[in-house]
Every structure is written in structure tokens, then in C-alpha cells.
Amino acid sequence: MQVPLYQAKAEFFRMLGHPARIRVLELLQHGPVAVRDLLADIEIEPSSLSQQLAVLRRSGIVVSTREGSTVKYELAGGDVAELLRSARRILTELLAGRNQLLAELQQADIAPPQATAAVTGPRLKPTP
């Protein structure tokens, strides 16, 4: 039985759903990187990095090559780099919207009380 496309996509994004994996992919966007360099840049335990690289390798997103005692990883294709660029653009737009909302909220906190009375109308005194 074939997996529906939406489920395959969900599994793909779930596979990407670890900060160390995203960081590895970001570092690999510019070409092959040795494991020792990944360790230096990501600052996680070697065993944890090994597990995350194994997940990426099993998924087919990255490939590894051995040059003597050095193991290097690289992206299997350019589409992953494009996906990361798209994610960056989307996050930039989302955060820009939040910054605008934050600025509006902060401005509302600074607004003098007279300005709010003009918007809501005068307060009525209760009749005795």
C-alpha cells in the first residue's frame, strides 16, 4: 500500500525537525564538510552528531565520502539548500510582521490617556 503524499511530506518534515540536523544542512550548503569541522561548528557530543548524520544519511538528503581517515558529508542535491533558503525567507517575513505588531503594541502603551478617551468617547459619570 502506497503512503499518501501528505503523509510522506509530514515524515520528511519530521525528519528535519531537529536543530542539529538543520544546522548540519546549513553548514553543508556550501560544499562538503569533514565531521571534525561539523563537531567544531555545532558543539554537540560526537555520538549525538553521529546519530543525527545517520538520520540524514538514511533519508538520502546527505551522502558521505571517506578520504583516508577523514569522513566528509555533503548534500545529495541542491533542493535541500533551496528549501533552507525558502525557510529563511518565510521566517524573515513572519518575524518582520511580529516586529511591526510589537512596535504597535509598544506605541499603544506610550500613548497618552487623552488619545484613548478620544477614541472610546467621554466617560459618563453614574447618576445618583
C-alpha positions as CSV (number, residue, x, y, z in Angstrom):
1,M,0.0,0.0,0.0
2,Q,1.4,3.4,-1.0
3,V,1.8,6.2,1.5
4,P,-0.2,9.3,0.7
5,L,1.8,12.3,-0.4
6,Y,0.8,14.4,2.6
7,Q,2.0,11.7,5.0
8,A,5.3,11.4,3.1
9,K,5.7,15.1,3.4
10,A,4.9,15.1,7.1
11,E,7.5,12.3,7.6
12,F,10.1,14.4,5.6
13,F,9.5,17.5,7.8
14,R,9.5,15.4,10.9
15,M,12.9,14.1,9.9
16,L,14.1,17.7,9.5
17,G,12.7,18.5,12.9
18,H,15.9,18.6,15.0
19,P,18.1,21.7,15.4
20,A,21.3,19.7,15.0
21,R,20.1,18.3,11.6
22,I,19.1,21.7,10.4
23,R,22.5,23.1,11.4
24,V,24.3,20.3,9.6
25,L,22.3,21.0,6.5
26,E,23.1,24.7,6.7
27,L,26.8,24.0,7.0
28,L,26.7,21.6,4.1
29,Q,25.0,24.2,1.8
30,H,28.5,25.5,0.7
31,G,30.0,22.1,0.0
32,P,31.4,19.0,1.7
33,V,32.4,19.4,5.3
34,A,34.5,17.0,7.4
35,V,32.9,15.5,10.5
36,R,35.5,17.1,12.8
37,D,34.6,20.6,11.4
38,L,30.9,19.8,11.9
39,L,31.6,19.0,15.5
40,A,33.5,22.2,16.0
41,D,30.7,24.3,14.5
42,I,27.7,22.6,16.1
43,E,29.2,21.9,19.5
44,I,27.4,18.7,20.4
45,E,28.7,15.3,21.6
46,P,30.3,13.2,18.8
47,S,27.8,10.4,19.5
48,S,24.8,12.8,19.1
49,L,26.2,14.2,15.8
50,S,26.8,10.7,14.6
51,Q,23.1,9.8,15.3
52,Q,21.9,13.0,13.5
53,L,24.1,12.3,10.5
54,A,22.8,8.8,10.3
55,V,19.2,10.0,10.2
56,L,20.1,12.4,7.3
57,R,22.1,9.7,5.5
58,R,19.3,7.2,5.8
59,S,16.8,9.7,4.4
60,G,19.1,10.3,1.4
61,I,19.5,14.0,2.0
62,V,23.2,13.8,2.6
63,V,26.0,11.5,1.4
64,S,29.3,10.7,2.9
65,T,32.7,10.1,1.4
66,R,35.9,8.9,3.1
67,E,39.3,10.4,2.3
68,G,41.8,8.5,4.3
69,S,40.7,8.8,7.9
70,T,38.5,11.8,7.2
71,V,34.8,11.4,6.6
72,K,33.1,14.2,4.8
73,Y,29.4,14.9,4.3
74,E,27.7,16.8,1.6
75,L,24.1,17.5,0.4
76,A,22.8,14.9,-2.0
77,G,21.2,17.6,-4.1
78,G,20.6,21.3,-4.3
79,D,17.0,21.2,-3.5
80,V,17.7,21.0,0.2
81,A,19.7,24.2,0.1
82,E,16.8,25.9,-1.7
83,L,14.4,24.6,1.0
84,L,16.6,26.1,3.7
85,R,16.6,29.4,1.8
86,S,12.8,29.3,1.5
87,A,12.5,28.6,5.2
88,R,14.8,31.6,5.9
89,R,12.6,33.9,3.7
90,I,9.4,32.7,5.4
91,L,10.8,33.2,8.9
92,T,12.0,36.7,7.9
93,E,8.5,37.6,6.8
94,L,6.9,36.2,9.9
95,L,9.4,37.9,12.2
96,A,9.0,41.2,10.4
97,G,5.3,41.0,10.9
98,R,5.8,40.3,14.6
99,N,8.2,43.2,15.0
100,Q,5.6,45.5,13.4
101,L,3.0,44.2,15.8
102,L,5.4,44.6,18.7
103,A,6.1,48.2,17.7
104,E,2.4,49.0,17.5
105,L,1.8,47.4,21.0
106,Q,4.7,49.4,22.5
107,Q,3.4,52.6,20.9
108,A,-0.1,51.9,22.3
109,D,1.5,51.6,25.8
110,I,3.1,55.0,25.4
111,A,0.0,56.8,24.0
112,P,-1.3,59.5,26.4
113,P,-4.6,58.8,28.1
114,Q,-6.4,61.7,26.3
115,A,-5.8,59.9,23.0
116,T,-7.7,56.8,24.2
117,A,-10.6,59.0,25.5
118,A,-11.0,60.5,22.1
119,V,-11.2,57.0,20.6
120,T,-13.6,55.5,23.1
121,G,-15.6,58.6,23.9
122,P,-16.0,60.5,27.2
123,R,-16.7,58.6,30.3
124,L,-20.1,59.1,31.8
125,K,-20.5,59.7,35.5
126,P,-23.0,57.4,37.2
127,T,-26.2,59.2,38.2
128,P,-27.1,59.1,41.9
